[in-house]
Amino acid sequence: MFREAGKPASYRVIFGEDVAGIVLGGLAAGMVLFVVSVGLSVTMGLMGFVNLAHGGFAMIGGYIIVLSMNRLGVPFVPALILGFTLTAALSIVLERLFYSRLYRAAELDQVLFSIGLAFIMIASVTIVIGPETQPMILPSWLRGQIDLGFTSYRTYSIFLIVFGALVALGLWLGFERTRIGAQIRAAVDNRKMVELLGINIDRLFTFTFAFGSGMAALGGGFGAEFLGLDPQYTLKYLVYFLIVVAVGGLGRITGVFYAALIIGILDFLLKKYLPQGGTIFIYVLTILILLIRPQGLFGRGG
Amino acid sequence: MMSASDTQMPSAVRDFAHRHRLRWWEPIPWLLAITFFYAFPRHLGIGNEILVMILFALSLDLVLGYAGIVTLGHAAFFGIGAYTVGMLAHHGIWTEPLSGLVIAAVIASIFGLISGFILLRTTGLTLLMLTLCMMLLLEEAANLAQAWTGGYDGLDTVPIDPIFGRFEFNPLIPSTQYIYILCILFVGFLVVRTIVYSPFGESLTGIRENTLRMHAVGAPVRKRLILCYAISGAIAGVAGALWAQANAYVNMSTFSLDRAATVLIILVLGGYGRLYGAFIGAVAYMALSHYLAKIYPTAWQLGLGLMLVFIAMFARNGILGLVDNIAAKFRKKPAS
């Protein structure tokens, strides 16, 4: 990745073999962003809940995955399943106890509650486990480089891209082709109508929330290797998750997917060639997109 | 129309007509602030921080509590005020404090007018994201324009002239700063109080309660919101400018999400849409965070989180709301 480390960043050519590196690296980051944000998008679109504690579920899930691997010696894939399940279970408890009571509350109360919950998550993890960054030790089959024919690249990044694409496809199929997916889509568009049709919307909400939190947990585990995993993760990347959701449009799987990839590649590109303040372009782009299309790039209505 | 005589008015109308009258307890916060000055001369530093945050929270109350605009980026104005004063003084262009405040207020309100004109067409999550991104954009800009803003390190020297050419700012004993900030806070409070009880303020409350109906009665909703946003921005800019003058430095923390969240928490903790919530919230939050957060940062964060969850679930009007509820239980009949 840093073959030309001797040269200052500005002298590197964008065109040439670096293009593949940027696209692949950005895609990998974008996939992680997608896996974390997709739950937030559906939660916000379906329940209309501004959930600023979503990053906390990613953080907790990441901790479960990384700690069970490092301390208990659980292999990678079972650790992912464990992280998904436990985080989803925790989120069901929180959803039934707290979130469900605030669905009809004012936006401000939701913001306050979820900031408070994020603080509690950060403090609890700091007390129980400690403030230091948890190292992610990849299994041997994901280490090193893989030869793709036109270029060789980090195996783990390629794994993330493939896995992310499969998740996106699976979610899309689940959303478009299954009964519960149809119910969720219908509830995003017109919640009252869905209730009138006799669909148990409480159960639908709990299921969606738990699934979204479980996805966030997977994203937390996947990203731990290059985003770093410490308690502050909860709020550190929140702005990115929110940008992806707002740009993609609420409750739109395909929207979140494209937005995550765009932001991922753009961020990767800017970090590499404009390490000083490159993020300013992401903020400008977000503001412009939201001003032109307040419902997001792929959102419906206007 | 009601007759002019007070005695013939129904009580609701009379309450409405007299809503701006001074209540018996209203001088208490100011007396306490003056008492603090004489009682705790060694703690005036934290006193200054509290006074600045009260003014900042008051400006947010105007936007959030009265007009009902939920923003996550109010620190944008605070930072603009702080950097305006800081850059002018640091580069030796303008070091007079009072006119510095005016310049900061003007620049912050211009930014409020422009950004309000652009942003206030949206609502909900979109507005939340736009205000947030606007603030982060300014933070990045302050980071990038190193020659002017000192970049990541900020400006560590902000020379300020003596007030009226006589009263020096002493960084070690910040008593002049305290009196100065208290006076400005008082003026700022009078401005906010007057606005809130004016017909303009009433129309803001109307927009918060039912935007559609305000459109229907023919109120220029968007104009009012933009104006309110700009006025609030000017006051927040003054708060930021005071912060820069009192501390004699400026850094990127003035623009941070942390500060925007803090002021929101302060306002909600005290109770929003009720003027004095800013006072109660700032004192409670700043005192606790100053004396607790340094010793037990994690416990402080846990406590703060629990408190926010409690407020959101059970006490939506903050400390003052709780006081109101308790008071209402003691007096069974509404006071006439």
Chai-1 contact restraints between the chains, C-beta under 6 A:
chainA,res_idxA,chainB,res_idxB,connection_type,confidence,min_distance_angstrom,max_distance_angstrom,comment,restraint_id
A,E107,B,V70,contact,1.0,0.0,6.0,A-B,restraint_1
A,L108,B,V70,contact,1.0,0.0,6.0,A-B,restraint_2
A,D109,B,A312,contact,1.0,0.0,6.0,A-B,restraint_3
A,L112,B,V268,contact,1.0,0.0,6.0,A-B,restraint_4
A,L112,B,L308,contact,1.0,0.0,6.0,A-B,restraint_5
A,L112,B,A312,contact,1.0,0.0,6.0,A-B,restraint_6
A,F113,B,V309,contact,1.0,0.0,6.0,A-B,restraint_7
A,F113,B,A312,contact,1.0,0.0,6.0,A-B,restraint_8
A,I115,B,L308,contact,1.0,0.0,6.0,A-B,restraint_9
A,G116,B,G305,contact,1.0,0.0,6.0,A-B,restraint_10
A,G116,B,L308,contact,1.0,0.0,6.0,A-B,restraint_11
A,G116,B,V309,contact,1.0,0.0,6.0,A-B,restraint_12
A,F119,B,Q301,contact,1.0,0.0,6.0,A-B,restraint_13
A,F119,B,L304,contact,1.0,0.0,6.0,A-B,restraint_14
A,F119,B,G305,contact,1.0,0.0,6.0,A-B,restraint_15
A,I120,B,G305,contact,1.0,0.0,6.0,A-B,restraint_16
A,A123,B,T298,contact,1.0,0.0,6.0,A-B,restraint_17
A,A123,B,Q301,contact,1.0,0.0,6.0,A-B,restraint_18
A,A123,B,L302,contact,1.0,0.0,6.0,A-B,restraint_19
A,T126,B,T298,contact,1.0,0.0,6.0,A-B,restraint_20
A,I127,B,T298,contact,1.0,0.0,6.0,A-B,restraint_21
A,L242,B,M129,contact,1.0,0.0,6.0,A-B,restraint_22
A,A246,B,M129,contact,1.0,0.0,6.0,A-B,restraint_23
A,G277,B,E140,contact,1.0,0.0,6.0,A-B,restraint_24
A,G277,B,N143,contact,1.0,0.0,6.0,A-B,restraint_25
A,G277,B,L144,contact,1.0,0.0,6.0,A-B,restraint_26
A,T279,B,E140,contact,1.0,0.0,6.0,A-B,restraint_27
A,I280,B,E140,contact,1.0,0.0,6.0,A-B,restraint_28
A,Y283,B,C133,contact,1.0,0.0,6.0,A-B,restraint_29
A,Y283,B,L136,contact,1.0,0.0,6.0,A-B,restraint_30
A,Y283,B,L137,contact,1.0,0.0,6.0,A-B,restraint_31
A,T286,B,C133,contact,1.0,0.0,6.0,A-B,restraint_32
A,I287,B,C133,contact,1.0,0.0,6.0,A-B,restraint_33
A,L290,B,T126,contact,1.0,0.0,6.0,A-B,restraint_34
A,L290,B,L130,contact,1.0,0.0,6.0,A-B,restraint_35
A,P294,B,T122,contact,1.0,0.0,6.0,A-B,restraint_36
A,P294,B,T126,contact,1.0,0.0,6.0,A-B,restraint_37
